[in-house]
Amino acid sequence: MEKLSFVIPCYNSETTVSAVVDEIISEVNKLGYNEYEIVLVSDASPDNVYAVITDLAENNYRIKGIELAKNFGQHGALMAGYRYCTGDIIVSLDDDGQAPLDYLGEMLSTLGDDCDVVFGVHKNYTHGIFRLIGTKVNDLMFESLLGKPKDIMIDSFHVMKRFVMDEIIKYESSYPYVDGLLLRTTDKVKNVETKQRERISGKSNYTIKKLISLFLNGITAFSVKPLRISTYAGCIVALAGFILAIVTIIRKLANSDLAEGYASILAAILLIGGMILVMLGMIGEYIGRIYLSLNRSPQYVIGRSINCEEKE
C-alpha cells in the first residue's frame, strides 16, 4: 500500500495540533494505511507549539518536527515540509482542526489516472471576514491568471501525487505560492465536497497585510497579465485624453466665451497620474521580486528539527 505524508504548517496552535495529529493517526489506521508520516512545521510560532511538536515526535518516530528560524508564511512552511516528505501521496491541511479528515478516504480514492490533485471543499465557509475575502480574491485570480475552471474550488486541505510535489519543490523563487504551483503542474484536478468543521480554538491568523502579500505572490509569480492590463489601461486613458482634447478644441472654436474647465482638467490630471503610479508600482513589484530572487533570498530557513533526515 502507498505511503502517506501529511504536511501541516503550525502557527499559534499549541492547543490544537495534538488533536489534529491524533485524528490523523486514527483515520489512517481506520483506512488501513500502515505506512505514513506527519511533518509538522512551526512557522516561528510565538507560542510553545514547537515544544508540543517535539514531545509528539519523541513519542512517535513517524512524526517529524521542523521549526523555521523566522516567520516565512504558510506557503514557505509548506515548502519546507514538502522537502522532507518521503510518501507516495502528500496530504496538506491546516493546524486548526477544521480539515474534515473523515473525507480523506474519499479524496484518496478520487486520485487516479485522470486526477493528480484533489481539493476537499465545501460551499458554506464560516472563516473570518479576512479569510473569506482572501478566498474569493484567490478564486478570481486563479480563473483570470491561471485558467482555473470555474467549477473547481481551491482549499488548503488537499491531496496530491508524489510527482506533483516533486515538481513543486523545484521552484526556487523567494515567493512560493503552492496553490498556483499545483495548477501550473497539472490540470487533472478534482473536488470532493466536504462539510466544514468549527475551529477547535483560537481565530484565523490571516490579516489584511498577509492577504495582500498572498495576493501579490499569486499575481506576480505565474503571469505577466497584470503588466498587460496596465498597458491596455494606459492605452485607454491616452485615447480618452486625446478624445477629450479634440472635444475641448471643438467646443472652444464653437464658443470662444466658454469658461476654462479647471475641475475637468484637475480630474484628468488625477486620473492619468493615478494610472501612471499604479503601472509604475506594478512594474516595481515585478522588478523587486526579480532582484530578491536573483539574490537567492530563501523561501525558508530551518532553525531546528527532530526526526528529520536530509533527502538527497
C-alpha positions in Angstrom: 0.0 0.0 0.0 1.2 3.5 -0.8 2.8 5.7 1.9 1.0 8.9 3.1 2.8 12.1 4.1 0.9 14.7 6.0 2.3 18.3 6.0 0.9 20.8 8.5 2.1 24.4 8.9 1.8 25.4 12.6 1.3 28.8 14.0 -0.3 29.7 17.3 -1.6 26.1 17.5 -0.2 24.6 20.7 -3.7 23.8 21.9 -4.9 22.2 18.7 -2.0 20.4 16.9 -2.1 17.4 19.2 -5.8 16.8 18.5 -5.1 17.1 14.7 -2.3 14.6 14.9 -4.4 12.1 17.0 -7.2 12.3 14.4 -4.8 11.7 11.5 -3.4 8.6 13.2 -6.9 7.4 14.0 -8.1 8.0 10.4 -5.1 6.3 8.7 -5.5 3.3 10.9 -9.1 3.1 10.0 -8.3 3.3 6.3 -5.7 0.5 6.7 -2.5 2.6 5.8 0.5 1.1 7.7 3.0 3.5 6.2 2.6 7.2 6.9 4.4 10.2 8.3 3.4 13.5 9.7 5.5 16.6 9.1 4.8 19.4 11.5 6.3 22.8 10.6 6.3 25.6 13.2 6.5 28.9 11.3 8.4 30.6 14.1 5.2 30.5 16.1 5.2 32.8 19.1 3.6 30.2 21.4 5.0 26.9 22.6 3.8 24.8 19.6 7.3 23.5 18.8 7.6 22.1 22.3 4.4 20.3 21.7 5.7 19.1 18.3 8.9 17.9 19.9 7.0 15.9 22.6 4.9 14.3 19.9 7.9 13.4 17.8 9.8 11.9 20.7 6.9 9.5 21.3 6.3 8.7 17.7 9.0 8.1 15.1 6.5 8.8 12.3 6.2 12.4 13.3 8.8 14.9 12.0 9.2 18.3 13.6 10.6 21.4 12.0 10.9 25.0 13.3 11.7 27.8 11.0 14.2 30.5 12.1 11.7 33.3 11.4 8.2 33.6 10.1 8.1 32.9 6.4 4.4 32.4 6.0 2.2 29.4 5.4 3.5 28.7 1.9 7.1 28.9 2.9 6.3 26.4 5.7 4.6 24.1 3.3 7.7 24.1 1.0 9.9 23.3 4.0 7.7 20.4 4.9 7.4 19.0 1.3 11.2 18.8 1.1 11.2 16.3 4.0 8.3 14.1 2.7 9.0 10.5 1.7 5.5 9.4 0.9 3.8 8.5 -2.4 0.8 10.7 -1.7 1.0 14.0 0.1 -1.8 15.5 2.2 -1.7 19.1 3.2 -4.0 20.6 5.8 -4.2 23.4 8.4 -3.5 23.1 12.1 -6.8 24.3 13.5 -8.8 21.1 13.3 -11.2 22.3 10.6 -10.0 19.9 7.9 -12.7 17.2 7.6 -10.4 14.2 7.8 -13.3 11.8 7.7 -13.4 12.6 4.0 -9.8 11.6 3.5 -10.7 8.1 2.2 -12.9 9.5 -0.5 -10.3 12.1 -1.5 -7.6 9.4 -1.8 -9.9 7.1 -3.8 -10.6 10.0 -6.2 -6.9 10.1 -7.2 -6.3 8.1 -10.3 -5.1 8.2 -13.9 -7.4 11.1 -14.6 -6.7 13.0 -11.4 -3.5 14.2 -9.8 -4.7 16.6 -7.2 -7.9 16.6 -5.1 -9.2 19.5 -3.0 -11.6 18.9 -0.2 -14.0 21.9 -0.4 -17.4 23.0 1.0 -19.8 25.7 -0.1 -20.7 27.4 3.1 -17.4 28.7 4.5 -17.5 30.1 8.1 -14.0 31.6 8.1 -13.4 35.1 9.4 -14.1 38.0 7.1 -10.4 38.4 6.0 -10.1 34.7 5.1 -13.4 34.8 3.2 -12.2 37.9 1.2 -8.8 36.2 0.5 -10.6 33.0 -0.7 -12.8 35.0 -3.1 -9.9 37.1 -4.4 -7.8 34.0 -4.9 -10.6 32.2 -6.8 -10.9 35.2 -9.2 -7.2 35.4 -9.6 -6.9 31.7 -10.4 -9.6 31.9 -13.0 -8.2 35.0 -14.8 -4.5 34.4 -14.5 -4.1 30.7 -14.3 -7.1 29.5 -16.3 -8.7 27.6 -13.4 -12.0 26.0 -14.4 -14.9 27.8 -12.7 -16.3 24.5 -11.3 -13.0 23.8 -9.4 -12.5 25.3 -5.9 -9.2 25.7 -4.1 -8.7 24.8 -0.5 -5.8 24.3 1.9 -7.0 20.7 2.5 -5.8 18.7 -0.5 -4.0 15.5 -1.5 -1.6 15.2 -4.4 0.5 12.6 -6.1 4.2 12.4 -5.5 5.3 13.7 -8.9 3.3 16.9 -8.3 5.1 17.6 -5.1 8.5 16.8 -6.7 7.7 19.4 -9.4 6.6 22.0 -6.8 9.8 21.8 -4.8 11.9 22.5 -7.9 10.5 26.1 -7.6 13.3 28.2 -6.1 11.8 31.7 -6.2 11.7 33.6 -3.0 7.9 33.9 -3.1 6.4 30.4 -3.3 2.7 30.1 -3.9 1.7 26.5 -3.5 -1.9 26.7 -5.0 -0.5 28.3 -8.1 2.3 25.8 -8.4 -0.3 23.0 -8.2 -2.3 24.4 -11.0 0.8 25.1 -13.0 1.9 21.5 -12.7 -1.3 19.7 -13.7 -4.8 20.3 -15.0 -6.0 17.0 -13.7 -7.7 18.5 -10.6 -10.9 17.5 -8.9 -13.0 18.5 -5.9 -14.6 16.3 -3.2 -17.4 18.1 -1.4 -17.0 18.0 2.4 -18.6 19.6 5.5 -16.7 22.3 7.3 -16.0 22.0 11.0 -15.7 24.6 13.6 -12.2 25.7 14.6 -11.1 23.8 17.8 -9.9 27.1 19.4 -8.4 30.5 18.5 -9.0 32.5 15.4 -7.7 32.8 11.9 -4.1 34.1 11.6 -4.9 35.9 8.3 -4.7 39.7 8.4 -5.2 42.3 5.7 -1.4 42.6 5.3 -1.0 38.8 4.9 -3.8 38.6 2.4 -2.3 41.4 0.3 1.1 39.7 0.4 -0.5 36.4 -0.7 -2.4 38.1 -3.5 0.8 39.8 -4.8 2.6 36.5 -4.7 -0.1 34.9 -6.8 -0.4 37.6 -9.5 3.3 38.2 -9.9 4.6 34.7 -9.7 2.8 33.0 -12.6 1.6 35.5 -15.1 2.5 38.8 -16.8 -1.1 39.6 -17.4 -1.1 42.4 -14.8 1.5 44.2 -16.9 -0.6 43.7 -20.0 -3.6 45.0 -18.2 -1.6 48.1 -17.2 -0.6 48.6 -20.9 -4.2 48.3 -22.0 -5.4 50.7 -19.3 -2.7 53.2 -20.3 -3.8 53.0 -24.0 -7.5 53.5 -23.0 -6.6 56.5 -20.8 -4.4 58.0 -23.6 -7.2 57.5 -26.1 -9.7 59.1 -23.7 -7.4 62.1 -23.2 -7.0 62.5 -27.0 -10.8 62.4 -27.5 -11.2 64.9 -24.6 -8.7 67.2 -26.2 -10.4 67.2 -29.6 -13.8 67.8 -27.9 -12.4 70.7 -25.9 -10.8 72.3 -29.1 -14.1 72.0 -31.0 -16.1 73.5 -28.1 -13.7 76.4 -27.8 -13.8 77.1 -31.5 -17.6 77.0 -31.5 -17.9 79.2 -28.4 -15.0 81.4 -27.7 -16.6 82.6 -24.4 -16.6 79.1 -23.0 -15.1 79.2 -19.4 -12.0 77.3 -18.6 -12.8 73.9 -17.0 -10.5 73.8 -14.0 -12.4 70.9 -12.4 -12.3 68.7 -15.5 -8.5 69.5 -16.0 -7.8 68.5 -12.4 -9.9 65.3 -12.7 -8.0 64.4 -15.9 -4.6 65.0 -14.2 -5.5 62.9 -11.2 -6.9 60.1 -13.3 -3.8 60.0 -15.6 -1.4 60.5 -12.7 -3.1 57.7 -10.7 -2.9 55.3 -13.7 0.8 56.1 -14.1 1.5 55.4 -10.4 -0.3 52.1 -10.5 1.6 51.0 -13.5 5.0 52.1 -12.0 4.0 50.3 -8.8 3.2 47.1 -10.7 6.5 47.2 -12.6 8.4 48.0 -9.4 6.8 44.9 -7.7 8.0 42.7 -10.5 11.5 44.2 -10.5 11.8 43.9 -6.8 10.8 40.3 -6.8 13.3 39.6 -9.6 16.0 41.3 -7.6 15.3 39.3 -4.5 15.1 36.0 -6.4 18.4 36.7 -8.2 20.0 37.3 -4.8 18.6 33.9 -3.7 16.6 35.2 -0.8 15.5 31.9 0.9 12.0 30.6 0.9 12.6 29.4 4.5 15.4 28.8 7.0 15.2 25.8 9.3 16.3 26.6 12.8 16.0 23.1 14.3 14.3 19.9 13.6 13.6 16.4 15.0 13.3 13.0 13.3 14.3 14.7 10.0 16.9 13.4 7.6 18.0 15.5 4.7 16.9 14.0 1.4 19.4 13.5 -1.3 
